[in-house]
Amino acid sequence: MKKYFYYAISALLMASSVITTSCSNDDDSLNEIRSDKPTITHWVEPYHVKDGTVEDAKAYMSDAMQRYGLSGETSNSSSIQLRYTTGVNDEGVLYSFTKHTGSLYSVIDTELVVNDDIIFKYLNDKYDEVPGAYKNEARLQYTFTNQDKSMVITTVRVSDVCFNIDYSFISK
């Protein structure tokens, strides 16, 4: 029995050294992600013009949002999607266009949580928060609208490091 006890103790010692090594903070990319420092100094909204075209979105992205690169373009029987990414986590923009008319109907912008103060300051300055809409600060869940109420912008945290900004257009 004493023999097994010594094996158990040495196994625990080896396991604890493996756990502390694998959970250390030596990985610089994880430190960047978990940093509280913003990675941007100002925020540029993605293209979000109702009924805009694929060509319009591509031109805007190449001019105004050069941090992002086109990483995918897919098409099916009902829609066309453009996917832009920065290469940092899941940060990127997804555009959806109707196949029939080719017009923009949805934009989902995935941003890093460390940039939330800069982004929410911009959204609060440019748009109106929808009164009475559900709000949850911990989940970064807010709802905004533009002056003529033709667009709704919702935000929600989707992971420890990212949150989505969703632009939806309202038909009157």
N, CA, C and O of each residue as an XYZ file, in Angstrom:
688
protein
N       0.819     -1.184      0.000
C       0.000      0.000      0.000
C       0.866      1.252      0.000
O       0.559      2.217     -0.701
N       1.967      1.247      0.796
C       2.856      2.399      0.834
C       3.456      2.665     -0.542
O       3.686      3.810     -0.931
N       3.701      1.577     -1.268
C       4.278      1.679     -2.597
C       3.349      2.483     -3.509
O       3.814      3.359     -4.239
N       2.039      2.197     -3.478
C       1.069      2.920     -4.311
C       0.919      4.371     -3.863
O       0.688      5.260     -4.683
N       1.048      4.599     -2.585
C       0.951      5.946     -2.050
C       2.053      6.834     -2.642
O       1.779      7.971     -3.026
N       3.286      6.340     -2.724
C       4.394      7.102     -3.287
C       4.188      7.340     -4.783
O       4.515      8.409     -5.300
N       3.645      6.339     -5.471
C       3.344      6.519     -6.902
C       2.268      7.596     -7.094
O       2.351      8.412     -8.012
N       1.283      7.588     -6.235
C       0.201      8.567     -6.330
C       0.727      9.981     -6.088
O       0.351     10.916     -6.794
N       1.595     10.132     -5.090
C       2.164     11.449     -4.786
C       3.014     11.927     -5.948
O       2.896     13.084     -6.349
N       3.864     11.079     -6.499
C       4.725     11.504     -7.612
C       3.874     11.808     -8.854
O       4.209     12.713     -9.619
N       2.791     11.072     -9.062
C       1.897     11.365    -10.193
C       1.237     12.729    -10.018
O       1.114     13.483    -10.984
N       0.813     13.053     -8.806
C       0.216     14.362     -8.538
C       1.218     15.486     -8.749
O       0.867     16.530     -9.298
N       2.447     15.290     -8.325
C       3.479     16.310     -8.518
C       3.745     16.549     -9.996
O       3.886     17.694    -10.427
N       3.813     15.474    -10.774
C       4.029     15.626    -12.214
C       2.831     16.311    -12.868
O       3.006     17.171    -13.732
N       1.643     15.944    -12.473
C       0.438     16.549    -13.046
C       0.350     18.027    -12.710
O      -0.038     18.833    -13.556
N       0.705     18.391    -11.491
C       0.621     19.804    -11.114
C       1.608     20.648    -11.916
O       1.304     21.794    -12.247
N       2.785     20.104    -12.233
C       3.744     20.877    -13.030
C       3.249     21.023    -14.472
O       3.480     22.059    -15.096
N       2.581     20.015    -15.003
C       2.016     20.097    -16.346
C       0.890     21.127    -16.380
O       0.813     21.927    -17.312
N       0.033     21.114    -15.389
C      -1.095     22.041    -15.343
C      -0.614     23.478    -15.211
O      -1.109     24.359    -15.914
N       0.334     23.726    -14.331
C       0.800     25.103    -14.158
C       1.566     25.589    -15.380
O       1.532     26.782    -15.682
N       2.251     24.709    -16.086
C       2.953     25.110    -17.297
C       1.959     25.420    -18.409
O       2.104     26.435    -19.089
N       0.961     24.576    -18.609
C       0.018     24.781    -19.702
C      -0.937     25.936    -19.444
O      -1.524     26.462    -20.390
N      -1.109     26.343    -18.207
C      -2.004     27.447    -17.877
C      -1.255     28.739    -17.596
O      -1.838     29.699    -17.094
N       0.028     28.769    -17.913
C       0.782     29.988    -17.649
C       0.442     31.053    -18.675
O      -0.222     30.768    -19.672
N       0.891     32.269    -18.440
C       0.600     33.397    -19.315
C       1.741     33.684    -20.283
O       1.978     34.842    -20.627
N       2.451     32.650    -20.728
C       3.577     32.864    -21.625
C       3.140     33.128    -23.054
O       3.941     33.617    -23.850
N       1.919     32.826    -23.404
C       1.440     32.980    -24.770
C       1.072     34.443    -25.019
O       0.079     34.933    -24.482
N       1.869     35.142    -25.834
C       1.656     36.565    -26.080
C       0.324     36.841    -26.768
O      -0.310     37.857    -26.486
N      -0.113     35.958    -27.665
C      -1.373     36.223    -28.359
C      -2.547     36.191    -27.386
O      -3.492     36.962    -27.548
N      -2.510     35.324    -26.387
C      -3.576     35.316    -25.393
C      -3.531     36.581    -24.548
O      -4.578     37.114    -24.179
N      -2.336     37.070    -24.236
C      -2.231     38.312    -23.471
C      -2.814     39.482    -24.236
O      -3.458     40.346    -23.641
N      -2.600     39.530    -25.550
C      -3.166     40.602    -26.359
C      -4.685     40.545    -26.340
O      -5.348     41.575    -26.214
N      -5.234     39.346    -26.465
C      -6.685     39.175    -26.501
C      -7.301     39.579    -25.175
O      -8.342     40.235    -25.156
N      -6.683     39.201    -24.071
C      -7.246     39.448    -22.748
C      -6.885     40.833    -22.212
O      -7.331     41.222    -21.132
N      -6.087     41.563    -22.961
C      -5.690     42.898    -22.532
C      -6.906     43.802    -22.447
O      -7.862     43.651    -23.208
N      -6.860     44.735    -21.522
C      -7.943     45.711    -21.404
C      -7.689     46.926    -22.280
O      -8.490     47.860    -22.286
N      -6.594     46.926    -23.015
C      -6.249     48.064    -23.856
C      -6.949     47.934    -25.210
O      -6.881     46.882    -25.844
N      -7.619     48.998    -25.653
C      -8.258     48.952    -26.976
C      -7.228     48.734    -28.082
O      -6.080     49.162    -27.967
N      -7.646     48.073    -29.138
C      -6.763     47.832    -30.279
C      -6.984     48.871    -31.375
O      -6.284     48.864    -32.387
N      -7.972     49.778    -31.175
C      -8.245     50.840    -32.138
C      -8.324     52.177    -31.398
O      -8.577     52.214    -30.193
N      -8.106     53.270    -32.125
C      -8.246     54.595    -31.521
C      -9.554     55.261    -31.937
O     -10.069     56.120    -31.222
N     -10.087     54.872    -33.079
C     -11.414     55.323    -33.511
C     -12.046     54.195    -34.313
O     -11.352     53.347    -34.875
N     -13.364     54.197    -34.357
C     -14.080     53.108    -35.011
C     -14.717     53.596    -36.298
O     -15.280     54.690    -36.353
N     -14.623     52.778    -37.324
C     -15.266     53.060    -38.603
C     -16.384     52.044    -38.782
O     -16.159     50.836    -38.719
N     -17.586     52.548    -39.005
C     -18.729     51.653    -39.225
C     -18.571     50.915    -40.542
O     -18.011     51.451    -41.498
N     -19.063     49.683    -40.593
C     -19.063     48.990    -41.881
C     -20.088     49.631    -42.817
O     -20.946     50.397    -42.379
N     -19.991     49.316    -44.084
C     -20.959     49.794    -45.068
C     -22.339     49.299    -44.651
O     -22.506     48.119    -44.340
N     -23.337     50.196    -44.640
C     -24.671     49.792    -44.196
C     -25.754     50.660    -44.844
O     -26.571     51.273    -44.156
N     -25.744     50.700    -46.170
C     -26.731     51.466    -46.918
C     -27.794     50.505    -47.427
O     -27.497     49.561    -48.160
N     -29.033     50.757    -47.029
C     -30.132     49.888    -47.450
C     -30.168     49.809    -48.975
O     -30.068     50.825    -49.663
N     -30.310     48.619    -49.480
C     -30.352     48.328    -50.914
C     -29.014     48.577    -51.616
O     -28.964     48.627    -52.845
N     -27.925     48.735    -50.842
C     -26.596     48.869    -51.437
C     -26.233     47.585    -52.183
O     -26.837     46.537    -51.955
N     -25.267     47.670    -53.054
C     -24.885     46.526    -53.881
C     -23.581     45.891    -53.386
O     -22.872     46.450    -52.550
N     -23.296     44.722    -53.924
C     -22.047     44.023    -53.617
C     -20.862     44.913    -53.995
O     -19.904     45.037    -53.232
N     -20.931     45.524    -55.166
C     -19.839     46.381    -55.637
C     -19.647     47.586    -54.707
O     -18.516     47.976    -54.417
N     -20.757     48.175    -54.241
C     -20.676     49.306    -53.309
C     -19.970     48.898    -52.016
O     -19.094     49.611    -51.525
N     -20.356     47.753    -51.474
C     -19.745     47.275    -50.224
C     -18.257     46.992    -50.420
O     -17.442     47.349    -49.569
N     -17.900     46.359    -51.526
C     -16.490     46.058    -51.795
C     -15.674     47.341    -51.936
O     -14.560     47.430    -51.421
N     -16.225     48.332    -52.632
C     -15.518     49.602    -52.806
C     -15.327     50.301    -51.463
O     -14.247     50.817    -51.177
N     -16.375     50.317    -50.642
C     -16.293     50.947    -49.325
C     -15.244     50.251    -48.463
O     -14.418     50.910    -47.831
N     -15.275     48.940    -48.439
C     -14.341     48.193    -47.596
C     -12.893     48.423    -48.037
O     -12.013     48.568    -47.188
N     -12.635     48.457    -49.324
C     -11.254     48.659    -49.780
C     -10.781     50.083    -49.525
O      -9.579     50.321    -49.410
N     -11.703     51.027    -49.435
C     -11.332     52.419    -49.203
C     -11.318     52.778    -47.712
O     -10.319     53.300    -47.216
N     -12.403     52.508    -47.000
C     -12.571     53.000    -45.626
C     -12.140     52.014    -44.545
O     -11.844     52.422    -43.422
N     -12.100     50.738    -44.865
C     -11.808     49.729    -43.828
C     -10.682     48.808    -44.295
O     -10.881     47.607    -44.476
N      -9.525     49.378    -44.484
C      -8.407     48.645    -45.066
C      -7.802     47.594    -44.142
O      -7.032     46.749    -44.599
N      -8.135     47.628    -42.846
C      -7.671     46.565    -41.929
C      -8.294     45.229    -42.280
O      -7.763     44.175    -41.928
N      -9.411     45.275    -42.968
C     -10.180     44.076    -43.291
C      -9.863     43.616    -44.710
O      -9.701     44.424    -45.625
N      -9.778     42.301    -44.866
C      -9.585     41.727    -46.188
C     -10.736     40.800    -46.531
O     -11.296     40.149    -45.648
N     -11.091     40.735    -47.794
C     -12.159     39.835    -48.238
C     -11.673     38.400    -48.072
O     -10.710     37.986    -48.718
N     -12.338     37.646    -47.209
C     -11.902     36.278    -46.948
C     -12.870     35.244    -47.508
O     -12.597     34.045    -47.455
N     -13.995     35.698    -48.043
C     -14.927     34.756    -48.651
C     -16.096     35.450    -49.315
O     -16.590     36.475    -48.844
N     -16.526     34.868    -50.416
C     -17.718     35.336    -51.114
C     -18.493     34.091    -51.505
O     -18.006     33.263    -52.275
N     -19.701     33.963    -50.972
C     -20.507     32.786    -51.267
C     -21.844     33.210    -51.850
O     -22.338     34.314    -51.618
N     -22.403     32.294    -52.611
C     -23.679     32.568    -53.250
C     -24.492     31.285    -53.256
O     -23.969     30.203    -53.520
N     -25.774     31.419    -52.961
C     -26.681     30.287    -53.090
C     -27.917     30.753    -53.849
O     -27.894     31.828    -54.448
N     -28.967     29.994    -53.840
C     -30.139     30.334    -54.645
C     -30.863     31.590    -54.165
O     -31.614     32.191    -54.932
N     -30.654     32.000    -52.913
C     -31.398     33.150    -52.402
C     -30.537     34.330    -51.942
O     -31.058     35.432    -51.767
N     -29.232     34.123    -51.742
C     -28.431     35.231    -51.216
C     -26.976     35.180    -51.671
O     -26.477     34.162    -52.150
N     -26.330     36.312    -51.501
C     -24.893     36.467    -51.728
C     -24.323     36.990    -50.414
O     -24.885     37.898    -49.802
N     -23.206     36.413    -49.986
C     -22.582     36.878    -48.749
C     -21.116     37.210    -48.991
O     -20.397     36.489    -49.683
N     -20.697     38.324    -48.399
C     -19.287     38.719    -48.395
C     -18.793     38.620    -46.960
O     -19.458     39.086    -46.036
N     -17.628     38.013    -46.774
C     -17.051     37.876    -45.439
C     -15.687     38.559    -45.431
O     -14.790     38.195    -46.192
N     -15.547     39.545    -44.568
C     -14.297     40.274    -44.391
C     -13.753     39.975    -42.997
O     -14.513     39.919    -42.030
N     -12.440     39.782    -42.894
C     -11.824     39.512    -41.594
C     -10.535     40.325    -41.441
O      -9.951     40.799    -42.416
N     -10.118     40.466    -40.182
C      -8.853     41.159    -39.885
C      -7.747     40.164    -39.561
O      -6.568     40.515    -39.597
N      -8.115     38.934    -39.248
C      -7.135     37.945    -38.818
C      -6.951     37.915    -37.312
O      -6.157     37.120    -36.809
N      -7.667     38.766    -36.575
C      -7.599     38.796    -35.115
C      -8.872     38.154    -34.577
O      -9.966     38.699    -34.730
N      -8.723     37.006    -33.955
C      -9.874     36.262    -33.424
C     -10.950     36.124    -34.492
O     -10.658     35.764    -35.632
N     -12.173     36.405    -34.128
C     -13.283     36.319    -35.069
C     -13.713     37.697    -35.550
O     -14.820     37.852    -36.065
N     -12.860     38.693    -35.392
C     -13.185     40.053    -35.799
C     -13.416     40.091    -37.313
O     -12.577     39.640    -38.092
N     -14.567     40.637    -37.712
C     -14.865     40.709    -39.134
C     -16.256     41.245    -39.403
O     -16.994     41.594    -38.482
N     -16.603     41.304    -40.685
C     -17.899     41.812    -41.119
C     -18.495     40.821    -42.104
O     -17.811     40.331    -43.003
N     -19.790     40.530    -41.922
C     -20.521     39.651    -42.823
C     -21.652     40.449    -43.457
O     -22.538     40.947    -42.763
N     -21.612     40.566    -44.785
C     -22.662     41.259    -45.540
C     -23.549     40.227    -46.210
O     -23.065     39.221    -46.729
N     -24.863     40.482    -46.196
C     -25.812     39.603    -46.883
C     -26.636     40.418    -47.866
O     -27.185     41.465    -47.520
N     -26.714     39.922    -49.101
C     -27.438     40.580    -50.184
C     -28.456     39.597    -50.754
O     -28.201     38.393    -50.791
N     -29.608     40.102    -51.199
C     -30.579     39.205    -51.846
C     -30.046     38.831    -53.222
O     -29.458     39.666    -53.910
N     -30.244     37.612    -53.615
C     -29.794     37.152    -54.927
C     -30.664     37.768    -56.025
O     -30.172     38.118    -57.098
N     -31.952     37.893    -55.744
C     -32.912     38.378    -56.741
C     -32.622     39.816    -57.167
O     -32.558     40.105    -58.362
N     -32.447     40.721    -56.198
C     -32.225     42.132    -56.524
C     -30.771     42.565    -56.334
O     -30.363     43.609    -56.842
N     -29.994     41.771    -55.611
C     -28.604     42.123    -55.345
C     -28.448     43.203    -54.291
O     -27.375     43.793    -54.162
N     -29.515     43.472    -53.527
C     -29.468     44.567    -52.556
C     -29.120     44.071    -51.153
O     -29.473     42.960    -50.757
N     -28.426     44.920    -50.429
C     -27.993     44.624    -49.059
C     -29.189     44.553    -48.127
O     -30.046     45.436    -48.146
N     -29.254     43.505    -47.310
C     -30.338     43.412    -46.329
C     -29.850     43.174    -44.908
O     -30.637     43.303    -43.970
N     -28.574     42.830    -44.715
C     -28.094     42.586    -43.361
C     -26.583     42.765    -43.293
O     -25.849     42.413    -44.216
N     -26.140     43.331    -42.157
C     -24.712     43.480    -41.888
C     -24.478     43.033    -40.453
O     -25.159     43.492    -39.537
N     -23.516     42.140    -40.259
C     -23.123     41.726    -38.917
C     -21.638     42.023    -38.766
O     -20.803     41.460    -39.473
N     -21.328     42.903    -37.846
C     -19.955     43.318    -37.580
C     -19.532     42.708    -36.249
O     -20.149     42.990    -35.222
N     -18.501     41.884    -36.249
C     -17.990     41.278    -35.025
C     -16.746     42.040    -34.594
O     -15.758     42.107    -35.325
N     -16.810     42.618    -33.391
C     -15.739     43.465    -32.875
C     -15.183     42.883    -31.579
O     -15.822     42.056    -30.929
N     -13.981     43.330    -31.214
C     -13.358     42.891    -29.974
C     -13.946     43.660    -28.794
O     -14.163     44.869    -28.877
N     -14.202     42.955    -27.701
C     -14.778     43.552    -26.496
C     -13.885     44.667    -25.941
O     -14.395     45.632    -25.371
N     -12.566     44.550    -26.097
C     -11.669     45.586    -25.570
C     -11.916     46.945    -26.226
O     -11.482     47.971    -25.702
N     -12.603     46.960    -27.360
C     -12.895     48.212    -28.064
C     -14.303     48.728    -27.797
O     -14.740     49.682    -28.440
N     -15.019     48.111    -26.858
C     -16.435     48.452    -26.673
C     -16.673     49.905    -26.273
O     -17.648     50.503    -26.727
N     -15.822     50.489    -25.445
C     -16.028     51.891    -25.040
C     -15.995     52.829    -26.248
O     -16.844     53.710    -26.376
N     -15.025     52.640    -27.122
C     -14.885     53.478    -28.316
C     -16.099     53.294    -29.228
O     -16.650     54.271    -29.736
N     -16.510     52.052    -29.432
C     -17.619     51.753    -30.332
C     -18.942     52.256    -29.773
O     -19.733     52.852    -30.504
N     -19.195     52.023    -28.481
C     -20.473     52.466    -27.908
C     -20.548     53.986    -27.796
O     -21.639     54.551    -27.875
N     -19.436     54.647    -27.616
C     -19.450     56.118    -27.637
C     -19.891     56.591    -29.019
O     -20.721     57.493    -29.137
N     -19.339     55.985    -30.055
C     -19.702     56.338    -31.427
C     -21.194     56.087    -31.674
O     -21.898     56.958    -32.185
N     -21.667     54.895    -31.307
C     -23.074     54.546    -31.540
C     -24.006     55.485    -30.766
O     -25.030     55.910    -31.300
N     -23.667     55.813    -29.524
C     -24.498     56.722    -28.733
C     -24.507     58.135    -29.303
O     -25.519     58.830    -29.216
N     -23.389     58.566    -29.884
C     -23.325     59.904    -30.479
C     -24.105     59.995    -31.793
O     -24.694     61.032    -32.096
N     -24.109     58.918    -32.565
C     -24.705     58.955    -33.907
C     -26.159     58.492    -33.947
O     -26.932     58.971    -34.777
N     -26.541     57.579    -33.077
C     -27.871     56.974    -33.117
C     -28.618     57.195    -31.807
O     -28.046     57.625    -30.805
N     -29.905     56.890    -31.845
C     -30.746     56.975    -30.653
C     -30.927     55.579    -30.077
O     -31.205     54.626    -30.805
N     -30.768     55.467    -28.764
C     -31.062     54.193    -28.120
C     -32.581     54.031    -28.105
O     -33.307     54.974    -27.789
N     -33.059     52.836    -28.447
C     -34.497     52.592    -28.508
C     -35.043     52.551    -27.087
O     -34.650     51.692    -26.297
N     -35.958     53.483    -26.751
C     -36.506     53.504    -25.389
C     -37.338     52.252    -25.117
O     -38.113     51.811    -25.967
N     -37.171     51.695    -23.940
C     -37.943     50.528    -23.550
C     -37.408     49.210    -24.080
O     -37.927     48.152    -23.725
N     -36.373     49.249    -24.929
C     -35.800     48.007    -25.451
C     -34.997     47.319    -24.359
O     -34.417     47.974    -23.494
N     -34.968     45.990    -24.406
C     -34.205     45.229    -23.426
C     -32.740     45.645    -23.478
O     -32.176     45.816    -24.559
N     -32.130     45.806    -22.319
C     -30.749     46.251    -22.219
C     -30.046     45.415    -21.146
O     -30.601     45.175    -20.074
N     -28.820     44.977    -21.448
C     -28.043     44.193    -20.498
C     -26.575     44.587    -20.662
O     -25.917     44.171    -21.615
N     -26.071     45.387    -19.731
C     -24.704     45.882    -19.833
C     -23.664     44.769    -19.814
O     -22.676     44.842    -20.544
N     -23.862     43.755    -19.006
C     -22.895     42.658    -18.911
C     -22.770     41.913    -20.238
O     -21.686     41.450    -20.594
N     -23.869     41.799    -20.962
C     -23.857     41.105    -22.252
C     -23.663     42.063    -23.426
O     -23.723     41.653    -24.586
N     -23.428     43.355    -23.117
C     -23.285     44.394    -24.149
C     -24.488     44.393    -25.084
O     -24.343     44.540    -26.298
N     -25.655     44.228    -24.520
C     -26.881     44.102    -25.307
C     -27.640     45.432    -25.302
O     -28.180     45.858    -24.281
N     -27.665     46.071    -26.471
C     -28.316     47.369    -26.640
C     -29.029     47.394    -27.987
O     -28.740     46.589    -28.872
N     -29.966     48.333    -28.129
C     -30.679     48.511    -29.388
C     -30.707     49.990    -29.731
O     -31.088     50.823    -28.908
N     -30.300     50.310    -30.956
C     -30.258     51.685    -31.444
C     -31.081     51.784    -32.725
O     -31.390     50.776    -33.360
N     -31.427     53.014    -33.092
C     -32.072     53.255    -34.375
C     -31.570     54.580    -34.932
O     -31.054     55.421    -34.196
N     -31.726     54.754    -36.238
C     -31.326     56.019    -36.846
C     -32.479     57.019    -36.767
O     -33.558     56.694    -36.271
N     -32.247     58.220    -37.252
C     -33.201     59.316    -37.120
C     -34.579     58.981    -37.714
O     -35.603     59.247    -37.085
N     -34.605     58.398    -38.926
C     -35.896     58.125    -39.577
C     -36.457     56.730    -39.266
O     -37.450     56.304    -39.855
N     -35.810     56.036    -38.342
C     -36.257     54.710    -37.876
C     -36.296     53.659    -39.000
O     -37.095     52.724    -38.947
N     -35.442     53.814    -40.002
C     -35.401     52.854    -41.107
C     -34.379     51.744    -40.880
O     -34.257     50.830    -41.695
N     -33.648     51.826    -39.775
C     -32.628     50.832    -39.469
C     -32.582     50.596    -37.960
O     -32.705     51.525    -37.162
N     -32.400     49.332    -37.597
C     -32.232     48.970    -36.190
C     -30.848     48.360    -36.042
O     -30.440     47.503    -36.826
N     -30.134     48.818    -35.021
C     -28.798     48.310    -34.733
C     -28.856     47.642    -33.370
O     -29.166     48.287    -32.369
N     -28.560     46.361    -33.333
C     -28.534     45.636    -32.063
C     -27.114     45.163    -31.800
O     -26.369     44.838    -32.724
N     -26.756     45.130    -30.532
C     -25.438     44.642    -30.139
C     -25.616     43.554    -29.092
O     -26.553     43.592    -28.295
N     -24.716     42.592    -29.100
C     -24.742     41.541    -28.082
C     -23.374     40.859    -28.030
O     -22.739     40.620    -29.057
N     -22.951     40.561    -26.837
C     -21.696     39.848    -26.623
C     -21.880     38.400    -27.063
O     -22.869     37.761    -26.703
N     -20.924     37.878    -27.847
C     -21.031     36.507    -28.344
C     -19.950     35.578    -27.797
O     -20.025     34.363    -27.978
N     -18.941     36.150    -27.125
C     -17.901     35.338    -26.500
C     -17.178     36.218    -25.475
O     -17.548     37.373    -25.265
N     -16.164     35.666    -24.855
C     -15.388     36.446    -23.892
C     -14.632     37.586    -24.562
O     -14.323     38.583    -23.910
N     -14.332     37.459    -25.844
C     -13.500     38.457    -26.520
C     -14.213     39.236    -27.624
O     -13.681     40.240    -28.098
N     -15.398     38.803    -28.043
C     -16.063     39.452    -29.168
C     -17.526     39.789    -28.890
O     -18.178     39.152    -28.063
N     -18.032     40.805    -29.598
C     -19.459     41.100    -29.595
C     -19.887     41.481    -31.005
O     -19.077     41.948    -31.806
N     -21.166     41.277    -31.300
C     -21.708     41.557    -32.624
C     -22.466     42.870    -32.636
O     -23.101     43.253    -31.653
N     -22.386     43.544    -33.760
C     -23.205     44.718    -34.055
C     -23.978     44.347    -35.313
O     -23.389     44.132    -36.373
N     -25.293     44.275    -35.192
C     -26.150     43.805    -36.282
C     -26.976     44.959    -36.827
O     -27.737     45.588    -36.091
N     -26.826     45.236    -38.110
C     -27.604     46.279    -38.787
C     -28.728     45.601    -39.553
O     -28.478     44.763    -40.420
N     -29.958     45.959    -39.237
C     -31.136     45.418    -39.940
C     -31.953     46.573    -40.478
O     -32.118     47.592    -39.809
N     -32.461     46.414    -41.682
C     -33.214     47.477    -42.329
C     -34.710     47.237    -42.205
O     -35.181     46.104    -42.300
N     -35.452     48.323    -41.990
C     -36.895     48.266    -41.789
C     -37.583     48.756    -43.053
O     -37.255     49.823    -43.572
N     -38.530     47.983    -43.542
C     -39.334     48.415    -44.694
C     -40.569     49.118    -44.171
O     -41.206     48.654    -43.224
N     -40.901     50.222    -44.781
C     -42.079     50.980    -44.334
C     -43.234     50.766    -45.275
O     -44.312     51.321    -45.065
